Amino acid sequence: MGCKAKICWLKDGEIWKVHNLVEGHSHVLCTPRKTHLLRSHREVTSAQKSLIDTFRGANVGTSQTMSILGMDSGGFEEVGCTKRDIRIRKGTGLTATNPAPAPLIENIPVNGINICSPVWHGT
């Protein structure tokens, strides 16, 4: 009934220390072959953003965009982002000349869509 693994941190002055660590997982951990799907491992590079924006302007679909990025990268595991990341990028109206403000602190409407995804931090 849920994973029991956890880590608790305490700050002692300027130093963070592990206070409590429970390593027991009640599920299979992510295999190295699937880590590219974890949000913490995904990134849409500036080159990919530019290509996605170009494809969006040419009405190229999300699946076709992902296929092209997969072929260009040597496989879907090497793309560095998922189809969902591409769909979010295409749906926001963000472009290289109209990037999202960074850092995002709250929902910011861009072309009528609220932007709040951490994917866009630092663009």
C-alpha positions as CSV (number, residue, x, y, z in Angstrom):
1,M,0.0,0.0,0.0
2,G,2.3,2.8,-1.2
3,C,6.1,3.1,-1.1
4,K,7.6,3.4,2.4
5,A,10.9,4.8,1.2
6,K,11.7,8.3,2.4
7,I,14.4,10.8,3.3
8,C,14.1,13.5,5.8
9,W,16.6,16.4,6.0
10,L,17.4,18.8,8.9
11,K,19.3,22.0,8.6
12,D,22.0,22.5,11.2
13,G,23.2,26.0,10.7
14,E,24.3,26.2,7.1
15,I,24.6,22.4,6.7
16,W,21.8,20.1,5.6
17,K,22.0,16.6,7.3
18,V,20.0,13.4,6.7
19,H,17.8,13.0,9.7
20,N,15.9,9.9,8.7
21,L,16.4,7.5,5.8
22,V,14.2,4.5,4.9
23,E,15.5,2.7,1.8
24,G,12.8,0.0,1.5
25,H,10.9,0.3,-1.7
26,S,7.6,-1.6,-2.2
27,H,7.9,-1.3,-6.0
28,V,10.4,-1.9,-8.8
29,L,12.7,1.1,-9.4
30,C,13.1,2.7,-12.7
31,T,15.5,0.9,-15.0
32,P,18.3,2.9,-16.7
33,R,16.5,2.3,-20.1
34,K,13.4,4.2,-18.8
35,T,15.1,7.1,-16.9
36,H,14.7,9.4,-19.9
37,L,10.9,9.4,-19.0
38,L,11.5,10.8,-15.5
39,R,10.7,14.5,-15.3
40,S,14.0,15.2,-13.5
41,H,15.9,13.8,-16.4
42,R,13.9,15.6,-19.2
43,E,14.9,18.8,-21.0
44,V,13.9,20.5,-24.2
45,T,17.2,21.9,-25.5
46,S,17.3,25.3,-27.3
47,A,17.9,23.6,-30.6
48,Q,14.8,21.4,-30.0
49,K,12.8,24.4,-29.0
50,S,13.7,26.1,-32.2
51,L,12.9,23.1,-34.3
52,I,9.5,22.6,-32.5
53,D,8.6,26.2,-33.1
54,T,9.4,25.9,-36.8
55,F,7.4,22.7,-37.0
56,R,4.5,24.4,-35.2
57,G,4.5,27.2,-37.7
58,A,4.4,24.7,-40.5
59,N,1.5,22.7,-38.9
60,V,3.6,19.6,-38.3
61,G,1.9,17.4,-35.7
62,T,3.3,16.4,-32.4
63,S,3.8,12.8,-33.3
64,Q,5.7,13.7,-36.5
65,T,7.8,16.2,-34.5
66,M,8.7,13.5,-32.0
67,S,9.5,11.0,-34.8
68,I,11.9,13.5,-36.4
69,L,13.6,14.3,-33.1
70,G,13.9,10.6,-32.4
71,M,15.5,9.9,-35.8
72,D,17.8,13.0,-35.4
73,S,18.9,11.9,-31.9
74,G,19.4,8.2,-32.6
75,G,16.3,6.9,-30.8
76,F,13.5,8.1,-28.6
77,E,15.6,7.4,-25.5
78,E,18.1,9.9,-26.7
79,V,15.7,12.8,-27.4
80,G,15.8,14.1,-23.8
81,C,12.1,15.0,-23.7
82,T,8.7,13.3,-24.2
83,K,5.8,13.8,-26.6
84,R,4.0,15.6,-23.7
85,D,6.9,18.1,-23.4
86,I,6.6,18.8,-27.2
87,R,2.8,19.2,-27.0
88,I,3.2,21.7,-24.1
89,R,5.8,23.6,-26.1
90,K,3.6,23.7,-29.2
91,G,0.4,24.7,-27.3
92,T,1.9,27.6,-25.4
93,G,2.8,30.0,-28.2
94,L,6.3,30.3,-26.8
95,T,9.0,30.9,-29.4
96,A,12.6,31.8,-29.5
97,T,11.6,35.4,-29.9
98,N,8.8,35.2,-27.3
99,P,10.2,33.0,-24.5
100,A,8.5,32.5,-21.1
101,P,9.7,34.8,-18.4
102,A,12.1,33.1,-15.9
103,P,11.7,32.3,-13.2
104,L,8.0,31.5,-13.3
105,I,6.5,32.4,-9.9
106,E,2.8,32.0,-10.7
107,N,0.5,31.2,-13.6
108,I,1.2,33.7,-16.3
109,P,-1.3,33.9,-19.2
110,V,0.3,33.7,-22.6
111,N,-2.1,33.8,-25.6
112,G,-4.9,32.8,-23.3
113,I,-3.0,29.8,-21.8
114,N,-1.7,29.7,-18.2
115,I,2.0,28.8,-18.2
116,C,3.2,27.2,-15.0
117,S,5.3,24.2,-16.2
118,P,8.8,24.0,-14.8
119,V,9.9,22.9,-18.3
120,W,10.1,26.6,-19.2
121,H,12.3,27.8,-16.3
122,G,15.5,29.4,-17.6
123,T,14.5,29.8,-21.2
